[in-house]
Amino acid sequence: MMRTAVRSLPPEKSTAVLVVLPVFEDKEQFRAATARLQRLAGAVPPQVTSKAFTGKRGQTVLVPSSRRNAQMILGLGMGTVASLTREVLRKTGAAAVSAAIAVKAGTIACVEPGSELEGGGLPAEILTTEEIAQGLAEGAILAAYRFDKYLTRNPDERFVPVEFMLLAASAGRAATLARGAERAGRVCAGVFLARDLANVPGNDLFPDALAREARTLARHPRVTVTVFDERKIAKLGMGGLLGVAQGSARPPRFIIVEYKPRKAPQKPKTVVLVGKGVTFDSGGISIKPSANMGEMKMDMSGAAAVLGTIQVASALNLPVRLVGLIPAAENLPGGRALKPGDILKHLNGMTSEIENTDAEGRLILADALVYAGRFSPDLVIDLATLTGAVVVALGHVTTGMLGTADDAMRRLEEAGRRTYERVWQLPLFEEYERLIKSDVADVRNTGGRWAGAITAALFLKKFTGTYPWVHLDIAGTAIVEEPSEYIQKGGSGVGVRLLVDFLQHWNNQ
């Protein structure tokens, strides 16, 4: 992962290969920033004199430095000061990394936005100094991610910078900026864990291998890991997990990861995070089309997000008790595979009729949601690449959200706006329940063509008992086909930043 650092140092003295100067389009701020750009470059860049560069968001001007201690200067348009958001900062950090890659700059020094303003730095009512640092560093670190575990080519062909340095407007602001940058690094490490796990192919990441990866979290402070094998799963009566797994030669696992904070003055709240852990999903007997089936190695992205979140919670010592539950299985069309028409009995004794074996995620989550009740949770959140229907409804931009915990869903929506991992609530109206009514079992596992994301959530709801519950359908946001500023093609790691931000603001309130 790319290093981050903070220095109280004028850009003129930086030894970074690329010096980045954020430029606002507000009149006074633009004049001051471009004057500094002129000093660094030794002349007014022609893009400024021609007014091709005005500081509008997304505009860039790249010019050689007149000084030996830096090779290139990048002016980055930020828009107006009043319109500055965390996402603008993330995209600024990502743009700096993109420019560094283009010019093969191994080190980046980014001037603190607003350094030219009176007093140095931006007003706190816009964003706090720590938020500014976290946003810039997050965007830069996330943009520098590469999954190259299986590449044998020359590593120079996948060049990424090694350091992103923030230059503080004053010595007094450096410590606060450093806290924000450090926090960004810890959060991004959790995102990278989730991305790496999602990107590993199914021949290397199967249920027991996922369990081994989960066990490594026990090295982190106050984290314990327990894994149930197929015998324990059968003894408990997790018929959904066993049923999905029976078509594969690789047995299922049920993974429990628990994080407990340091002693707090009051009892911390308990949040259970449930992550779908289908390490490869062929669809089973109801087999998927072959096109893009390889993406189904990422059908365990919910599980990956749970593990990444708990790693970050430990690193930040979040004052909330977290329990991660991961039912892990492969869904394959083997000789013993689940068949349409089969009936399964779940952990709570309820039965489900199988109409489509490709609706397997809800079957394994059902057992995990029942098990979640054993922890007397204040809240349960599940994350799952559950339905294609949510992708039809919301595309690859927004996560579908459904549930029974109105306050938590409101707070998740707020966290989504801050992190740009946005969620959108869909209804759970009782009229939809008739679509999953079975004549031969308590419930059937699909509701037909209409409202697929809703009927899948209603299936899960039948296994949640009385605790507050939120379901996040990340089918459209966890698997990226077209990269964006700081998210590469493949596993996005969605959910980690969202949940960490949510837990930070929600716990013990």
Phi and psi in degrees as a GROMACS rama.xvg file:
@    title "Ramachandran Plot"
@    xaxis  label "Phi"
@    yaxis  label "Psi"
@TYPE xy
-61.2856  137.625  MET-2
-72.9461  150.778  ARG-3
-123.578  151.118  THR-4
-152.034  160.262  ALA-5
-130.166  132.492  VAL-6
-133.973  142.431  ARG-7
-89.792  90.6223  SER-8
-152.381  132.101  LEU-9
-68.5857  147.308  PRO-10
-61.1779  -25.1789  PRO-11
-62.2135  -23.9843  GLU-12
-102.393  1.93707  LYS-13
-72.5362  143.253  SER-14
-101.385  8.65057  THR-15
-65.3804  150.317  ALA-16
-69.4816  -35.1487  VAL-17
-123.483  123.442  LEU-18
-104.114  125.563  VAL-19
-106.586  128.757  VAL-20
-119.751  106.068  LEU-21
-66.732  134.765  PRO-22
-126.758  119.898  VAL-23
-87.4413  153.305  PHE-24
-88.1571  -7.57127  GLU-25
-57.664  141.62  ASP-26
-53.2007  -55.0969  LYS-27
-68.0663  -42.1332  GLU-28
-65.575  -38.5824  GLN-29
-64.7239  -42.9769  PHE-30
-62.2968  -44.5679  ARG-31
-67.1273  -41.5707  ALA-32
-68.3791  -42.0054  ALA-33
-70.5368  -26.6792  THR-34
-65.5481  -40.9386  ALA-35
-66.7837  -39.0399  ARG-36
-59.8013  -39.6849  LEU-37
-64.1792  -42.5475  GLN-38
-63.7806  -40.5273  ARG-39
-69.9588  -37.7956  LEU-40
-87.6839  -17.5105  ALA-41
85.7793  -2.88519  GLY-42
-164.578  161.243  ALA-43
-74.5094  121.068  VAL-44
-59.7091  140.836  PRO-45
-60.2303  -26.7677  PRO-46
-65.1526  -28.0358  GLN-47
-79.3837  -45.7843  VAL-48
-65.0202  -32.8788  THR-49
-83.5162  -3.75656  SER-50
64.714  20.0161  LYS-51
-71.5137  -27.9116  ALA-52
-111.944  117.353  PHE-53
-124.348  4.71947  THR-54
89.0171  5.36649  GLY-55
-63.3335  151.005  LYS-56
-57.2441  129.772  ARG-57
92.8699  -14.1276  GLY-58
-74.0038  148.055  GLN-59
-136.979  151.968  THR-60
-139.328  122.105  VAL-61
-114.742  119.725  LEU-62
-134.702  152.759  VAL-63
-68.4965  151.547  PRO-64
-85.4468  147.074  SER-65
-86.2672  -2.14889  SER-66
-111.485  155.165  ARG-67
-74.0724  -27.1602  ARG-68
-81.2874  0.822808  ASN-69
-148.241  142.435  ALA-70
-91.7503  -35.8632  GLN-71
-138.588  149.009  MET-72
-118.781  131.172  ILE-73
-117.44  116.717  LEU-74
-90.747  127.068  GLY-75
-116.838  121.21  LEU-76
-69.496  133.481  GLY-77
-115.129  -2.04496  MET-78
77.0329  -155.533  GLY-79
-86.695  155.739  THR-80
-59.877  -41.6144  VAL-81
-65.0271  -24.9717  ALA-82
-94.9427  6.13098  SER-83
-67.0341  132.406  LEU-84
-132.397  170.194  THR-85
-59.9502  -37.2857  ARG-86
-68.9195  -36.8797  GLU-87
-59.9698  -41.549  VAL-88
-64.9628  -42.8859  LEU-89
-60.2638  -43.4457  ARG-90
-68.8331  -28.697  LYS-91
-67.0936  -46.8201  THR-92
-60.4845  -39.9353  GLY-93
-66.7522  -39.3357  ALA-94
-64.5489  -35.6781  ALA-95
-62.9553  -42.9391  ALA-96
-66.4336  -41.5781  VAL-97
-59.6652  -43.0909  SER-98
-66.0158  -39.5379  ALA-99
-63.5243  -39.1901  ALA-100
-64.1394  -40.6503  ILE-101
-62.9189  -35.2656  ALA-102
-104.61  9.65008  VAL-103
56.8779  45.4021  LYS-104
-92.4683  117.933  ALA-105
-78.7209  -20.5057  GLY-106
-130.642  142.397  THR-107
-126.246  134.322  ILE-108
-119.36  119.185  ALA-109
-109.191  121.206  CYS-110
-67.8409  136.93  VAL-111
-58.1479  127.006  GLU-112
-56.3776  136.112  PRO-113
83.554  11.3764  GLY-114
-59.4045  -26.8562  SER-115
-80.6095  -12.0014  GLU-116
-73.1772  157.917  LEU-117
-61.7317  128.501  GLU-118
90.3502  -14.5182  GLY-119
76.7338  123.13  GLY-120
88.5413  170.247  GLY-121
-87.1402  155.016  LEU-122
-62.2337  144.029  PRO-123
-63.5045  -25.6743  ALA-124
-71.0153  -16.9037  GLU-125
-77.7287  -64.5908  ILE-126
-154.025  148.707  LEU-127
-71.2605  160.62  THR-128
-59.4754  -40.2691  THR-129
-65.5854  -40.1185  GLU-130
-64.5719  -37.3407  GLU-131
-61.887  -47.7334  ILE-132
-64.2749  -43.3723  ALA-133
-63.3991  -42.5793  GLN-134
-62.3786  -48.7736  GLY-135
-61.9667  -46.6117  LEU-136
-67.9548  -39.6385  ALA-137
-58.1314  -49.9744  GLU-138
-60.131  -41.6182  GLY-139
-67.5224  -48.3268  ALA-140
-63.9705  -46.2346  ILE-141
-63.487  -37.0923  LEU-142
-68.7967  -24.8004  ALA-143
-86.6032  -0.185915  ALA-144
-65.0259  136.574  TYR-145
-139.88  136.411  ARG-146
-102.173  99.5834  PHE-147
-124.981  23.7363  ASP-148
-57.0013  -33.3326  LYS-149
-106.224  5.89541  TYR-150
-86.2691  134.865  LEU-151
-111.797  1.58675  THR-152
-71.2375  173.91  ARG-153
-59.337  122.904  ASN-154
-60.9848  -21.6381  PRO-155
-62.7261  -21.2494  ASP-156
-73.1001  -13.4595  GLU-157
-121.785  53.6389  ARG-158
-62.5105  134.874  PHE-159
-139.967  149.195  VAL-160
-65.3307  157.403  PRO-161
-103.554  -16.6552  VAL-162
-146.517  138.38  GLU-163
-121.673  113.397  PHE-164
-110.733  133.315  MET-165
-97.171  130.06  LEU-166
-99.2403  110.019  LEU-167
-70.6297  145.754  ALA-168
-67.0003  -26.2033  ALA-169
-154.837  161.545  SER-170
-62.0823  -33.0497  ALA-171
-67.114  -23.6077  GLY-172
-93.257  -12.6318  ARG-173
-62.7279  -42.9764  ALA-174
-63.9833  -40.1501  ALA-175
-68.2182  -42.2215  THR-176
-59.795  -39.6692  LEU-177
-62.7182  -38.1596  ALA-178
-62.9238  -42.233  ARG-179
-65.6313  -41.9456  GLY-180
-66.7789  -38.8919  ALA-181
-64.9866  -42.8483  GLU-182
-60.7371  -43.0299  ARG-183
-57.926  -42.6719  ALA-184
-61.9327  -40.8267  GLY-185
-69.8178  -40.0595  ARG-186
-64.7087  -45.1796  VAL-187
-65.598  -30.606  CYS-188
-61.6449  -38.2963  ALA-189
-67.7811  -39.1115  GLY-190
-63.0421  -41.9329  VAL-191
-64.7971  -37.6983  PHE-192
-59.2319  -46.4887  LEU-193
-64.0758  -42.3659  ALA-194
-64.3801  -45.9109  ARG-195
-59.7847  -46.0703  ASP-196
-62.0693  -42.0403  LEU-197
-66.6115  -31.753  ALA-198
-83.8207  -16.5491  ASN-199
-68.3107  134.275  VAL-200
-69.1124  160.477  PRO-201
-64.179  -23.6522  GLY-202
-72.2737  -18.6638  ASN-203
-106.221  -22.1017  ASP-204
-122.263  95.4438  LEU-205
-117.715  177.664  PHE-206
-52.4538  -46.2684  PRO-207
-69.8847  -33.6351  ASP-208
-66.7793  -38.751  ALA-209
-62.7225  -39.3913  LEU-210
-62.5386  -39.5365  ALA-211
-64.1466  -40.2705  ARG-212
-62.3313  -41.1815  GLU-213
-62.718  -37.8067  ALA-214
-61.8497  -26.8586  ARG-215
-65.3635  -21.1164  THR-216
-67.0794  -18.6009  LEU-217
-65.1009  -12.2894  ALA-218
-73.8725  -17.2975  ARG-219
-84.2365  151.14  HIS-220
-58.1455  132.971  PRO-221
64.0555  29.6558  ARG-222
-119.098  131.165  VAL-223
-123.779  151.198  THR-224
-132.687  133.351  VAL-225
-128.46  138.375  THR-226
-126.898  127.262  VAL-227
-94.941  132.891  PHE-228
-87.6606  -176.156  ASP-229
-65.0059  -29.9864  GLU-230
-67.8999  -43.5429  ARG-231
-66.5585  -39.4627  LYS-232
-60.4189  -43.7115  ILE-233
-66.2066  -41.1109  ALA-234
-62.0153  -37.4274  LYS-235
-69.6709  -30.3492  LEU-236
95.7132  31.842  GLY-237
-83.7094  75.1783  MET-238
-66.5093  -28.1189  GLY-239
-67.3807  -46.2678  GLY-240
-66.1939  -43.2721  LEU-241
-64.9733  -39.84  LEU-242
-63.6312  -45.0217  GLY-243
-64.5538  -38.6728  VAL-244
-77.164  -16.4813  ALA-245
-70.5341  -12.9801  GLN-246
-83.0617  -6.25774  GLY-247
-108.792  149.675  SER-248
-73.2447  -16.1319  ALA-249
-94.1762  123.172  ARG-250
-73.7376  160.34  PRO-251
-77.4584  166.822  PRO-252
-137.988  149.16  ARG-253
-119.613  117.662  PHE-254
-108.858  130.818  ILE-255
-121.145  119.158  ILE-256
-120.325  122.565  VAL-257
-121.307  132.823  GLU-258
-117.462  128.707  TYR-259
-119.818  129.153  LYS-260
-71.9523  168.577  PRO-261
-60.8814  164.532  ARG-262
-53.9395  130.195  LYS-263
-116.942  158.23  ALA-264
-64.0879  -22.2537  PRO-265
-134.059  162.106  GLN-266
-63.3883  125.19  LYS-267
-72.0411  152.979  PRO-268
-69.5276  154.852  LYS-269
-110.126  122.571  THR-270
-118.46  126.014  VAL-271
-100.32  126.354  VAL-272
-107.891  121.726  LEU-273
-110.09  125.42  VAL-274
-121.881  127.24  GLY-275
-63.7613  127.161  LYS-276
-120.664  47.8995  GLY-277
-80.7765  104.272  VAL-278
-73.2361  -21.7496  THR-279
-155.257  135.563  PHE-280
-123.565  101.55  ASP-281
-83.6007  -10.7403  SER-282
95.9179  -11.0082  GLY-283
71.3786  -145.753  GLY-284
-59.3221  -35.7721  ILE-285
-83.6657  64.9046  SER-286
-66.3716  145.767  ILE-287
-75.1885  159.742  LYS-288
-61.7726  151.362  PRO-289
-69.381  -28.2152  SER-290
-60.6529  124.646  ALA-291
65.8063  12.8478  ASN-292
-63.0303  -25.4512  MET-293
-57.1176  -26.1871  GLY-294
-64.1282  -17.4193  GLU-295
-73.8425  -0.2528  MET-296
-65.1338  -20.6352  LYS-297
-94.6498  13.9687  MET-298
-74.4094  1.9422  ASP-299
-105.713  21.8476  MET-300
-63.1923  -30.576  SER-301
-63.6443  -44.6216  GLY-302
-60.9976  -42.0051  ALA-303
-61.585  -40.6165  ALA-304
-64.7688  -37.8358  ALA-305
-63.2222  -46.1666  VAL-306
-64.8076  -42.6921  LEU-307
-62.4312  -39.8202  GLY-308
-65.3369  -42.9685  THR-309
-67.5825  -35.5172  ILE-310
-60.5396  -44.4424  GLN-311
-66.7772  -41.292  VAL-312
-57.2654  -41.4483  ALA-313
-66.7007  -42.6846  SER-314
-65.3817  -33.4416  ALA-315
-96.4077  -2.96595  LEU-316
52.6402  50.3162  ASN-317
-62.8389  134.915  LEU-318
-82.3631  56.1248  PRO-319
-144.519  141.585  VAL-320
-82.3932  126.314  ARG-321
-115.851  137.74  LEU-322
-124.717  120.727  VAL-323
-101.421  126.436  GLY-324
-116.913  124.418  LEU-325
-129.16  105.871  ILE-326
-81.4801  121.002  PRO-327
-117.784  130.122  ALA-328
-158.746  160.601  ALA-329
-101.947  142.869  GLU-330
-110.746  96.5508  ASN-331
-126.855  156.046  LEU-332
-90.9776  54.553  PRO-333
-74.9314  179.664  GLY-334
-64.6637  -23.0606  GLY-335
-104.239  13.6927  ARG-336
-64.1083  151.354  ALA-337
-55.4533  141.734  LEU-338
-120.984  149.361  LYS-339
-56.8099  134.453  PRO-340
99.9062  -17.7603  GLY-341
-66.5612  157.744  ASP-342
-126.125  130.693  ILE-343
-111.76  150.507  LEU-344
-110.601  127.662  LYS-345
-93.4174  177.862  HIS-346
-58.3581  -32.6161  LEU-347
-90.9386  7.1713  ASN-348
91.3037  -11.6743  GLY-349
-69.751  151.183  MET-350
-112.047  147.141  THR-351
-130.363  135.78  SER-352
-89.3604  133.497  GLU-353
-91.3873  113.23  ILE-354
-98.3192  -31.7928  GLU-355
-144.713  121.52  ASN-356
-74.55  -9.49863  THR-357
-83.3619  -2.94101  ASP-358
-98.5128  56.683  ALA-359
-89.9104  -26.8521  GLU-360
-59.4501  -41.9441  GLY-361
-66.5402  -26.6354  ARG-362
-69.7086  -41.1734  LEU-363
-79.5626  -32.3336  ILE-364
-66.9191  -32.3775  LEU-365
-56.8255  -47.1543  ALA-366
-63.7197  -40.4356  ASP-367
-66.3071  -38.4195  ALA-368
-66.9105  -36.0559  LEU-369
-64.3934  -44.9617  VAL-370
-63.1379  -31.4491  TYR-371
-57.644  -30.89  ALA-372
-63.001  -19.1436  GLY-373
-69.414  -15.0279  ARG-374
-98.0556  8.18941  PHE-375
45.4435  56.9478  SER-376
-72.5725  147.291  PRO-377
-79.571  -21.2428  ASP-378
-162.937  142.42  LEU-379
-123.239  130.628  VAL-380
-124.355  125.259  ILE-381
-109.581  147.19  ASP-382
-125.728  130.212  LEU-383
-156.16  138.451  ALA-384
-78.9844  79.3067  THR-385
-94.1463  -42.7914  LEU-386
-138.503  143.949  THR-387
-69.7698  -23.0304  GLY-388
-62.3421  -34.8489  ALA-389
-70.1441  -28.6184  VAL-390
-69.6595  -39.7728  VAL-391
-60.9023  -40.6835  VAL-392
-75.4379  -43.3194  ALA-393
-120.852  -1.74391  LEU-394
66.1088  -153.088  GLY-395
-102.298  19.5335  HIS-396
-103.325  -36.0304  VAL-397
-129.678  140.95  THR-398
-86.7482  134.348  THR-399
-76.338  137.446  GLY-400
-129.374  130.628  MET-401
-141.914  158.272  LEU-402
162.309  -170.649  GLY-403
-116.309  -1.64108  THR-404
-105.27  88.7336  ALA-405
-61.8628  -43.9248  ASP-406
-65.3814  -42.7612  ASP-407
-63.905  -38.9392  ALA-408
-66.822  -36.6411  MET-409
-64.2125  -42.2555  ARG-410
-70.2862  -33.4397  ARG-411
-66.4552  -37.0706  LEU-412
-62.2767  -41.5731  GLU-413
-64.3448  -43.2483  GLU-414
-63.3517  -36.7245  ALA-415
-62.7752  -36.5973  GLY-416
-69.4242  -37.751  ARG-417
-69.4011  -40.5708  ARG-418
-92.0278  -12.3357  THR-419
67.9907  16.7191  TYR-420
-98.3246  75.7236  GLU-421
-78.1975  147.242  ARG-422
-123.225  156.713  VAL-423
-140.875  126.494  TRP-424
-79.1045  132.92  GLN-425
-109.727  157.43  LEU-426
-82.0918  158.391  PRO-427
-121.849  46.7513  LEU-428
-61.2753  141.369  PHE-429
-64.8251  -21.7394  GLU-430
-61.7374  -26.0507  GLU-431
-72.4341  -18.4786  TYR-432
-64.6643  -26.8419  GLU-433
-62.3369  -23.6627  ARG-434
-69.7283  -22.0783  LEU-435
-111.691  19.4922  ILE-436
-75.5637  134.486  LYS-437
-112.286  146.861  SER-438
-84.3415  -16.5935  ASP-439
-123.176  -5.00678  VAL-440
-144.497  177.058  ALA-441
-67.3774  -31.0499  ASP-442
-159.246  154.675  VAL-443
-111.788  157.432  ARG-444
-88.1012  0.638096  ASN-445
-140.242  158.405  THR-446
-116.33  16.1408  GLY-447
88.4095  -162.347  GLY-448
-71.9956  -33.1653  ARG-449
-92.688  144.825  TRP-450
53.13  44.2558  ALA-451
-62.0462  -37.3923  GLY-452
-67.9421  -33.8236  ALA-453
-74.307  -45.4411  ILE-454
-67.3474  -30.8125  THR-455
-64.7851  -42.8912  ALA-456
-66.689  -36.7627  ALA-457
-65.9487  -33.5221  LEU-458
-59.8119  -48.6717  PHE-459
-61.3708  -40.0782  LEU-460
-56.5514  -30.801  LYS-461
-67.4274  -11.3944  LYS-462
-113.319  9.32385  PHE-463
-93.7334  -9.26374  THR-464
65.9089  -134.866  GLY-465
-108.98  -5.53292  THR-466
-74.4811  154.686  TYR-467
-65.5965  138.548  PRO-468
-143.421  140.696  TRP-469
-131.007  134.23  VAL-470
-112.402  126.782  HIS-471
-112.879  111.98  LEU-472
-91.0435  104.051  ASP-473
-101.253  21.4291  ILE-474
-58.4035  -34.138  ALA-475
-88.8713  -18.6651  GLY-476
-108.962  -15.1332  THR-477
-84.8659  -26.3254  ALA-478
-115.587  113.941  ILE-479
-102.695  122.544  VAL-480
-97.8875  -29.7028  GLU-481
-121.561  116.707  GLU-482
-67.2837  153.806  PRO-483
-120.996  -165.046  SER-484
-55.3485  -44.408  GLU-485
-130.233  17.1912  TYR-486
-125.193  120.921  ILE-487
-88.9961  166.687  GLN-488
-60.8536  139.597  LYS-489
115.228  -146.139  GLY-490
-71.7052  131.101  GLY-491
-89.3756  -20.6625  SER-492
74.1513  18.9637  GLY-493
-60.2489  144.948  VAL-494
106.625  -31.4699  GLY-495
-67.7315  -54.935  VAL-496
-64.5839  -37.8473  ARG-497
-59.3784  -51.2808  LEU-498
-69.2978  -39.1504  LEU-499
-62.1229  -45.592  VAL-500
-63.0138  -43.9935  ASP-501
-59.1432  -48.3705  PHE-502
-65.1183  -36.2407  LEU-503
-59.9411  -41.4556  GLN-504
-89.1481  -21.9821  HIS-505
-93.8346  -34.6473  TRP-506
-60.9305  141.353  ASN-507
58.6004  24.9872  ASN-508
